[in-house]
Amino acid sequence: MSAIALAGVGYRYPGAAAPSLADIDLVVDPGRIVILEGPSGGGKTTLLRVLGGLAPAFHGGEAWGAGSVAGVDLRSARPGALAQRVGFLFQEPEAQGVMGEALRDVAYGLQCRGWEQDRILPAARAALAAVGCEHLVGRRLDALSSGERQRVALAAVLAPEPDVLLLDEPTAQLDDDAACELVGQLRRFADRGLTIVISEHRTDRVGHLADEVLGVVAGRIAAPPAAAVYPRPLPALVGGEPPSLALEDVVLERDGRRVLHGASAILPAAASVALVGPNGAGKSTLLRAIAGLETPTAGVIRDARRDLARVPAAQRVPGIRLVPQDPGRTLLEATAEAEIRRGAERLGMPAGPADRAIEDLSLAPLLDRHPRDLSVGERERVAIAAALAVDPALLLLDEPTRGMDAAHRATLARIIGERHARRLATITATHDRAFVRATAHALWIVDAGRLVTGDAIPDAVREAVR
Amino acid sequence: MTDPRGPLAVCVGLIAVSLATDQPALVAAALTAAVLLYLSAPVAHGLVLRLAAASGLLLLVLNPFLAVAGDRVLIPGPGFTLLDLEVTAEELLWGAVSGMRLATAIVATSAFLALSDPDRLQALVARIAPRSALTVALSARLVPALRRDASDLREALLLRGTDGGRGRRAHARQAAALVEPLVASSLDRGVGIAEAMAARGYGGAPFTPLPEDPATRSGHLAIALGLALIGLAVALVAGALPYAVYPQADPLATPLALTAGAAVVGVGVIAARTLRSAR
């Protein structure tokens, strides 16, 4: 019997003019790994939601066609009942947590499945250990980095040993070691009979796992899209560029814990730097400190003109502009267009850069949509366009390729290249090596809160990224 | 964050005492104890205390114009169908007592949520009323989630180069601008948690509770203090320390009422210390 069988399945979100899925025929045998690829907003996440019984149950709208997952009829099963056999990893790990503490959160799914009491905590610990997160036992989820949260979410879906696993961008926020470990683990699970469907833009990481790669384009199964074609790597920096940013022994402590240990670096104007390092190392904290959202305990941060210690975050814009991780949490406006243009309008800036960003990032069809109705990749593009609209001298991007399809990753690489040509600097925190190769003049490595730059970076690390 | 049973017993006890008597000294004591308890919680306190004070003052101000009672007239005035412009000392006193009760309920509930581990609270409710687990999961996380969302949205404004300006009016304008996105994100979060629970299997099979750590000594002490307060509330309902506001208020404080009030405040102090040390 097939693990997944869909025939003529379609789905329309409430109020939507066109269906998000149509004519989906899909058969997946037990133990197979299927990867869904396609543009942002093409229907991959919606297809996973239908397979997981979450749409239309939680999203309203209308579904049609026939289907079963793990032998459960999708038309009659309640989501909670289907979840006894199916594990679902959400695209945003922040949305996955139900309990406040890591071990309890992993245990929650086992409790809901009615496991015997004495098996639950050992199994939850083992699942956390399997994703390299044993050390997070006792930690609050809201104090973890996004990557750490994604690992805990993975542990939570793996722990109950489901028959079918639905993963929405499982490696998007994982560092390379964790992604590699996960991929190996998924293969072992599949070899034991687990059926896995993965929606993923980073096929460079998981593509070799797949028994089948399917495209999902405009709500239909189609041929997978072509891989990202990045522009040529940036030309080397010309020496003697003045600095656009200088960090001098920046120390940052939070809740009595030292998050940054004396970070020092100089960023020349026109440079594009990739900020890399394992999950929870302090990359986001460093970017937030530069943007003025966190105050260093000691040390100095300067831009091209001044010491920024007395410059509040709002006044660092438009010179320095951060696109934070998970831009879905910072949506303020009722339309994507307002979200993109409002900041530049408030600062009295011309509309040209916003127009250009909308065109470059293919956002015109989305301008009237509510930003909360967009996919994660589309939201990311809206947030980047809002930052480009103020044409900052220093652009800070925190995991900008999360949820972004291949074509738009290549577009973003080209935009960073154009900023370099205009002598504007960019720092990008990312785990995406191909993106690093295409966009970075230099690496800054953050490991356990320590920033390593220039010649201090071991050759092996430099080669691994290059 | 602690076992929720201790904070629950103390907070229920304080609310029960404030509802069980009209004696102003005792109601004020219950409010004082609730505030002390809340101040011992490791959260920002300003918003809840301002909300409690504003709600209490509103009742104090409204009652003289809605009630038509009391012998000691302070401000004479005509009465209409729904509005009585005559103000008596008893109406003010009753408004004060009602306001303090409402404030006690707000502050004690906030103290309970701030002092309790939401995971253990959810587990406790799942044992007693499994169908209410979703409601508890949502409400236990509502205040911290709202605080986090508000902080994220404020950062979003800063990243757009808007700092809201200085002064109360600018702050009020900024707060107003955040209301709509905050409501939208809260609704999103509510659906998100419900969806995540369903995706994890909630409602699909009988729920297995986790073995809970036994209550600690401080937890036992907090429960005992809460039970003592509930005992006091039962005695007050049964007629101990009778007090009448209308038609003419009894003397505000008798030695017995002051002693009982001091005891309630003392319980609040001990409970606050106990629960702080239990974290």
Boltz contact constraints between the chains, C-beta under 6 A:
constraints:
  - contact:
      token1: [A, 54]
      token2: [B, 195]
      max_distance: 6.0
  - contact:
      token1: [A, 58]
      token2: [B, 195]
      max_distance: 6.0
  - contact:
      token1: [A, 79]
      token2: [B, 198]
      max_distance: 6.0
  - contact:
      token1: [A, 80]
      token2: [B, 198]
      max_distance: 6.0
  - contact:
      token1: [A, 80]
      token2: [B, 201]
      max_distance: 6.0
  - contact:
      token1: [A, 80]
      token2: [B, 202]
      max_distance: 6.0
  - contact:
      token1: [A, 80]
      token2: [B, 203]
      max_distance: 6.0
  - contact:
      token1: [A, 80]
      token2: [B, 204]
      max_distance: 6.0
  - contact:
      token1: [A, 81]
      token2: [B, 204]
      max_distance: 6.0
  - contact:
      token1: [A, 83]
      token2: [B, 199]
      max_distance: 6.0
  - contact:
      token1: [A, 83]
      token2: [B, 201]
      max_distance: 6.0
  - contact:
      token1: [A, 83]
      token2: [B, 204]
      max_distance: 6.0
  - contact:
      token1: [A, 84]
      token2: [B, 201]
      max_distance: 6.0
  - contact:
      token1: [A, 84]
      token2: [B, 204]
      max_distance: 6.0
  - contact:
      token1: [A, 84]
      token2: [B, 205]
      max_distance: 6.0
  - contact:
      token1: [A, 88]
      token2: [B, 199]
      max_distance: 6.0
  - contact:
      token1: [A, 95]
      token2: [B, 192]
      max_distance: 6.0
  - contact:
      token1: [A, 95]
      token2: [B, 196]
      max_distance: 6.0
  - contact:
      token1: [A, 96]
      token2: [B, 196]
      max_distance: 6.0
  - contact:
      token1: [A, 98]
      token2: [B, 196]
      max_distance: 6.0
  - contact:
      token1: [A, 98]
      token2: [B, 197]
      max_distance: 6.0
  - contact:
      token1: [A, 99]
      token2: [B, 119]
      max_distance: 6.0
  - contact:
      token1: [A, 100]
      token2: [B, 118]
      max_distance: 6.0
  - contact:
      token1: [A, 100]
      token2: [B, 119]
      max_distance: 6.0
  - contact:
      token1: [A, 101]
      token2: [B, 119]
      max_distance: 6.0
  - contact:
      token1: [A, 104]
      token2: [B, 119]
      max_distance: 6.0
  - contact:
      token1: [A, 108]
      token2: [B, 200]
      max_distance: 6.0
  - contact:
      token1: [A, 109]
      token2: [B, 200]
      max_distance: 6.0
  - contact:
      token1: [A, 109]
      token2: [B, 201]
      max_distance: 6.0
  - contact:
      token1: [A, 111]
      token2: [B, 207]
      max_distance: 6.0
  - contact:
      token1: [A, 111]
      token2: [B, 208]
      max_distance: 6.0
  - contact:
      token1: [A, 112]
      token2: [B, 200]
      max_distance: 6.0
  - contact:
      token1: [A, 112]
      token2: [B, 201]
      max_distance: 6.0
  - contact:
      token1: [A, 112]
      token2: [B, 202]
      max_distance: 6.0
  - contact:
      token1: [A, 113]
      token2: [B, 201]
      max_distance: 6.0
  - contact:
      token1: [A, 113]
      token2: [B, 205]
      max_distance: 6.0
  - contact:
      token1: [A, 114]
      token2: [B, 205]
      max_distance: 6.0
  - contact:
      token1: [A, 114]
      token2: [B, 206]
      max_distance: 6.0
  - contact:
      token1: [A, 114]
      token2: [B, 208]
      max_distance: 6.0
  - contact:
      token1: [A, 115]
      token2: [B, 208]
      max_distance: 6.0
  - contact:
      token1: [A, 117]
      token2: [B, 208]
      max_distance: 6.0
  - contact:
      token1: [A, 293]
      token2: [B, 155]
      max_distance: 6.0
  - contact:
      token1: [A, 313]
      token2: [B, 158]
      max_distance: 6.0
  - contact:
      token1: [A, 314]
      token2: [B, 158]
      max_distance: 6.0
  - contact:
      token1: [A, 314]
      token2: [B, 161]
      max_distance: 6.0
  - contact:
      token1: [A, 314]
      token2: [B, 162]
      max_distance: 6.0
  - contact:
      token1: [A, 314]
      token2: [B, 163]
      max_distance: 6.0
  - contact:
      token1: [A, 317]
      token2: [B, 161]
      max_distance: 6.0
  - contact:
      token1: [A, 322]
      token2: [B, 159]
      max_distance: 6.0
  - contact:
      token1: [A, 329]
      token2: [B, 152]
      max_distance: 6.0
  - contact:
      token1: [A, 330]
      token2: [B, 152]
      max_distance: 6.0
  - contact:
      token1: [A, 330]
      token2: [B, 156]
      max_distance: 6.0
  - contact:
      token1: [A, 332]
      token2: [B, 156]
      max_distance: 6.0
  - contact:
      token1: [A, 332]
      token2: [B, 181]
      max_distance: 6.0
  - contact:
      token1: [A, 343]
      token2: [B, 160]
      max_distance: 6.0
  - contact:
      token1: [A, 346]
      token2: [B, 162]
      max_distance: 6.0
  - contact:
      token1: [A, 347]
      token2: [B, 161]
      max_distance: 6.0
